[in-house]
């Protein structure tokens, strides 16, 4: 899930493109004193966000969903003349999560129940068992629909989170079992090489030549394990969650709420900062606080939220981040808001969502356009991507949820 030159071929991460200047910008590795967050310019009317979420979903379905003839999958983008016939798992998962989030809207949510169940069931298309009996969700569809792909542990993290979302929405223990199975895949990624600098952390990819232990896979794994502990009270999940959470804090934390992207086996560190790495750690601490009643986790979650917001709301940095990463971040802030209210969390989400609705949406199609990085100013020449539409639906839907349900965000 780290940005690449193509959505899921997992090449070296590219840097975010600065809006309007075409220059590559490394998201800052040193922090000055940022200005105070801007005053709210977004709407606080939940009905506005509900309408925007539904409209964007309709546009995504009209332009990117393959329908029953296409096995209920999605295209990667609106360019039907090149590329794969279906999207990578990452895009499919985000479209699935968007549908799950719509299911949580007050009043209209039940209209999405059947679609949410169908999307979650569709994860089976990406599941395979590799030689040696190693199951997992592959980055691209295995036969007969595709040629298969590698098992990326961050993909499996978020698939597990979607299963958990559907469990929360339905109470059906089958989905809880599937979330647990996804975490079983993820836990294989714990690096056991004690000779490495800062041993431990989750590998990025299930492959012998993996050399990256990343903040995203480790933080999202901690978040999934925290959810599973809170629900099952199985101490093994608490041990996993705290182990993963502590590794990110010990080995990749830069300052409160900001995490370097990854630590490589050769000892080097990729210092790039991404919003979703901030978010996963805020969410993990929030859930651990709820599950353990240990106030240190709430303190850490609030510190991470304040520190990250001070950074990300300065110098237009949020606008430069991929929209899909911001979707993770804002939802995680709203999760924290459910246990420790701070209007700054919602204000940041509403401001970004309002500006993006105004600046990046094509009113004629209802689709959103961004730079190749997935963020920044609209690029009319770039095909509209499933990943971007799904991200916007998730943010709009979360802003449209009733406040008494924000604790169910995952």
C-alpha positions, 0 to 999 in steps of 0.5 A, spaced: 500 500 500 505 504 499 505 509 493 508 506 487 509 508 479 503 503 478 498 501 483 500 494 485 506 492 482 510 494 488 516 497 485 520 502 489 515 508 492 514 514 488 514 521 492 508 525 492 507 530 486 507 538 489 500 541 486 501 545 480 509 545 480 510 538 477 516 538 482 517 532 487 516 533 494 519 529 500 514 529 505 518 533 510 523 529 515 524 535 519 518 539 523 518 547 524 513 550 528 507 550 523 501 555 523 495 553 527 490 549 523 485 553 519 478 555 521 473 550 519 470 551 512 467 545 511 460 543 512 458 540 519 451 537 516 451 530 516 446 530 510 451 533 506 456 528 507 451 522 506 449 525 499 456 526 497 458 519 499 452 516 495 453 520 489 460 518 489 459 511 490 454 511 484 459 514 480 464 509 481 459 503 480 457 506 473 464 507 471 468 502 474 464 496 477 464 490 472 457 487 474 455 480 475 458 479 468 465 481 471 464 477 477 463 483 481 470 486 481 472 493 479 477 496 474 483 499 476 481 506 472 477 508 467 482 506 461 479 500 458 484 499 453 490 498 457 492 494 463 489 488 467 481 487 466 480 487 473 483 491 479 489 489 484 486 487 491 488 494 494 483 497 489 478 492 490 479 492 498 478 500 498 472 499 494 469 494 498 471 498 505 467 504 501 461 500 501 461 497 508 462 505 510 456 506 506 452 501 510 453 505 516 450 511 514 443 512 518 437 511 515 440 509 508 445 504 510 440 498 509 440 500 502 447 498 501 447 491 506 447 486 500 452 490 496 457 490 502 456 482 503 457 481 496 463 485 496 466 482 502 465 475 499 468 477 493 475 477 497 475 470 495 477 471 488 484 474 491 485 468 495 490 462 494 494 457 498 501 457 495 506 451 495 507 449 502 501 451 504 501 458 505 494 461 504 493 469 503 490 474 499 494 475 493 495 482 490 492 480 483 487 475 482 489 468 481 487 463 476 482 462 473 481 470 473 488 472 473 495 470 473 496 471 481 500 475 485 504 476 491 502 476 498 503 483 501 502 483 508 499 490 508 493 488 503 492 482 508 491 487 514 486 491 511 482 485 508 482 483 515 479 490 517 474 489 512 472 483 515 472 486 522 467 491 519 462 487 516 462 483 523 461 489 527 455 491 522 452 484 522 454 480 528 455 474 523 461 470 527 463 468 520 466 474 518 470 475 525 473 468 523 475 471 517 478 477 520 482 472 525 484 468 519 487 474 515 491 476 522 494 469 521 497 470 515 499 477 517 503 474 523 507 470 519 510 476 517 514 478 523 521 478 522 525 473 526 532 475 524 536 478 530 542 480 526 538 486 523 538 493 526 532 494 530 530 487 530 522 485 529 517 489 525 513 486 519 515 484 513 512 487 507 511 481 502 511 474 503 517 472 499 524 470 501 527 476 498 523 481 502 528 486 505 523 491 508 519 492 514 514 497 514 510 502 518 504 501 514 504 493 515 506 493 522 501 499 524 495 496 521 497 489 523 497 492 530 490 495 529 487 489 527 490 485 532 487 490 537 480 489 534 481 482 535 483 482 542 477 487 544 472 482 541 475 476 543 479 477 549 484 472 547 491 474 550 495 472 544 492 478 540 493 483 545 501 481 545 501 481 538 498 488 538 502 491 543 508 488 540 507 491 533 505 498 536 511 498 540 516 496 534 513 502 530 514 507 536 521 504 537 524 503 530 520 508 526 517 514 530 520 520 528 516 525 533 509 524 536 504 522 531 509 521 525 512 515 523 518 514 517 516 509 512 520 503 513 526 500 515 531 496 510 535 490 512 541 493 510 540 498 516 537 504 512 531 508 513 526 510 508 524 517 512 518 518 508 512 520 512 505 518 510 498 520 513 495 513 514 501 511 518 500 516 523 492 514 523 494 506 524 498 508 530 492 513 533 487 507 531 491 502 535 492 506 541 485 508 541 482 501 541 488 498 546 485 504 551 478 501 550 480 494 551 485 495 557 482 501 560 490 503 560 490 511 560 497 511 557 494 509 550 489 514 550 494 519 552 499 516 546 493 517 542 491 524 543 499 526 543 499 522 536 493 526 533 495 533 536 502 532 533 500 529 526 495 534 525 500 540 527 504 537 521 499 535 516 495 541 516 501 546 515 503 548 508 498 544 504 501 537 506 494 534 506 492 536 499 499 533 497 498 526 500 494 520 496 487 521 498 486 514 500 492 515 505 488 521 508 481 516 508 485 512 513 487 518 517 481 521 518 477 515 519 482 514 525 481 521 528 474 520 528 475 513 532 479 517 537 474 522 537 469 517 539 472 516 546 476 523 547 472 529 543 476 534 540 473 538 534 480 539 531 479 532 528 473 533 524 475 540 522 481 537 519 477 532 515 471 536 513 476 542 510 480 537 506 473 533 504 470 540 502 476 542 498 477 536 494 469 536 493 470 543 490 477 542 486 478 535 484 471 533 482 468 532 475 461 535 476 459 531 469 461 524 471 461 525 479 468 522 479 475 525 482 481 526 479 488 527 482 495 527 480 499 520 479 501 520 486 494 520 488 493 527 491 494 534 489 491 538 483 486 534 478 489 531 472 484 531 467 489 527 463 489 521 468 484 516 468 479 516 474 481 511 479 477 506 483 482 507 489 481 515 489 473 514 488 473 509 494 477 514 498 472 519 497 466 515 499 470 513 505 471 520 508 464 522 506 461 516 509 465 517 515 463 524 516 456 522 515 455 517 520 452 519 527 457 520 532 454 515 537 457 510 532 464 513 530 467 507 535 465 502 530 470 505 525 475 500 523 
